[in-house]
């Protein structure tokens, strides 16, 4: 199913005309199951970033968007103070840089129990587009009826499908 989710995320990217992406699907303990990279997606950085986005999700039990929102913006969208910013930098450093505080990583849970079953990280397009591709990969998969995602809905304004 992990391979299917990655393939469907890439198909979503292609059908929307987004920039080429890399997709990483992880199990709930943070072990990579599959990573796929589209032709034209730079191999030197985007697979690492998609991995970091997925790691963020299984580590924080939320989306990479939510992780960034918690530490990079205040409750009313204002800039955070230096101590809050230092906290997120230290957390990312503690994880050897393998976390990401921006869109593109989603948590995947079992619908009936809420148990975490893994995460999907996507990188290469715009952040909202990355997140959209990850969500669509799960929602179009053969296991979609048994899974829920965090977030449940996308924020992408450029998607066509």
Secondary structure, DSSP 4 states (H G I P E B T S, - for coil): -HHHHHHHHHHHHHHHTPPP-EEEEEETTS-EEEEEE-TTS-TTTHHHHHHHHHHHHHHHTS-HHHHHHHHHB-TTSPBPPHHHHHHHHHHHHHTTT----SSSEEEEEETTT--EEEEEEEESS-HHHHHHHHHHHHHTSTTGGGEEEESSS---SS---
